[in-house]
Amino acid sequence: MAAKHRVTVNLDDREYQELSALSDRHRVSLAWLGRQAIIDLLERCESEGLQLPLTLSPEGRTAGS
């Protein structure tokens, strides 16, 4: 079995509420959603050659904000 690594992410209240609602609506765990988001980012970086930091929202937040 491959080694597993833990990553901690801090979310503001709105981000957590929205992620929790998505988790409940689709009956998946928060961890599953996080893994899927990370997988998607890694695939996009590889296939599209994305440069970081990425703009993540219309408000101009970036991954480092």
Steps between C-alpha positions, in 0.01 A plus 500: 500500500632845409587751771233759575576862577279751677452859386334766715307784338351805674167620362302807590142455625340549156736257328440237769121544486494472121728194502292337775180562306656348187615202705151447644325551166713238325544271802880502489753592768684829524822301460372348175416846364845625598675208328293553184586872495870420540489234228324746268760771567791260439344377174435858381855605583637207303271522199459878473834612642327725753713751687453563873357688679168441329216748528224298664206740508361817348594682825864450402593258779797284419630175639735695726233730646 
